[in-house]
Amino acid sequence: MDFLHATDQLSDLRAGLARFVNDKLIPLEATLDRTGVVPDNIRKDMADMGLFGLTIDRAWGGLALSLFDEIVLVTEMGRTSPAFHSVFGTNAGIGSDALSRQGSQAQKTRYLPQMASGQIISSLAVTEPQAGSDVRAISTRADTVPDGFRLTGQKCYITNATRADLFTVLARCEAGLSLFLVDKDTPGLSIGKAERTLGHLGAPVADVVFDACLIPQEARLGAPGKGLQICMSAIDRGRLRVAALCVGMMRRLIDEAVSQSTQRQQFGKPLAEFQMIQNQLADCQMDHDAALALLEHAALATQAAKDTSRETAVAKLFASEAVGRVADRVVQIWGGAGYMRDNAPARFFADARLMRIYEGTSEIMRLTIAQKMVQQADIGTPEDVDNH
């Protein structure tokens, strides 16, 4: 995969990350699948490589990579279990994005250096039992009290909840939906039991409950009532990271399919010599290449424009559905062996299913795309939209 405009720094980082994935992470996949635990030494290696602070400014100890550069690296991480990316992904992505863009100097000073080093794991807490795609329906409240806010409510399916040190929480207050930074040791905050999930084993998700948690005034992140806008900006970028993971997963799956089909023989010849297998391999490659092109286009557009929610939705939607198609084909090419969880195709098949749900379901992506199409038709050409 050759992205445009790659810098020497990016090339070096990518080469080092590729070695890390090949030499350390891929050999651990089956063990991670059985235990659901990412070893401490792997987390330390990630910290030493600077992965927790990929996009955090250098002033706070990060690498200050652009979104485009980060996407290149995320595709490399996609070649292994997505649970490994989850260890640092929230710090480099949705966990630090709002703080980096909207945080006060005091908030940045307190949290960003520790997030960049991996000492603090962050988590974004938005989803609720009755508010998933309908974010505006959240019921978690931040009521004003003399010294700050009293936070009450429940979040569910929160990635990294059981290992997070800091939660960025979307809650309803007098001014409207706002964001709040809440430390894990805040009295009244409790974490539920990690959920048993279909895939992404090793990336824990759990409920987070706020039982009249008292948080100070300075815990509010960004302007009052602007939490949803800030949050959606971070999630838009998060959608590109999901698309990048999908592209990387497809690359790995294709490698597994080609290896199996050229080595395994049936009826006296390699599987790869059968035309039906060749058709499936070609379809896998087309899905990968199309997803990669859409991802690159959306990443570059996001860096250059104010509102690229349509482009990010297109990239996320196509890549997340394409990886499911590719995973299904590769399991079929592997036959019975592809159904065994000790083999990569079965694990990736389970992992791929989540991609069509989190960071915006496929249904919401389609709504977003259509709404933006209609909006842009009403107000002018895409060039005109940039000026609004």
Secondary structure, 3 states (H helix, E strand, C coil): CCCCCCCHHHHHHHHHHHHHHHHHHHHHHHHHHHHCCCCHHHHHHHHHCCHHHCCCCHHHCCCCCCHHHHHHHHHHHCCCCHHHHHHHHHHHCHHHHHHHHHCCHHHHHHHHHHHHHCCCCEEEECCECCECCCHHHCCCEEEEECCEEEEEEEEEEEECHHHCCEEEEEEEECCEEEEEEEECCCCCEEECCCCCCCCCCCCCEEEEEEEEEEEEHHHEECCCCCHHHHHHHHHHHHHHHHHHHHHHHHHHHHHHHHHHHHHCEECCEEHHHCHHHHHHHHHHHHHHHHHHHHHHHHHHHHHHCCCCHHHHHHHHHHHHHHHHHHHHHHHHHHHHHHHCCCCHHHHHHHHHHHCCCCCCCHHHHHHHHHHHHHHHHHHCCHHHHCCC
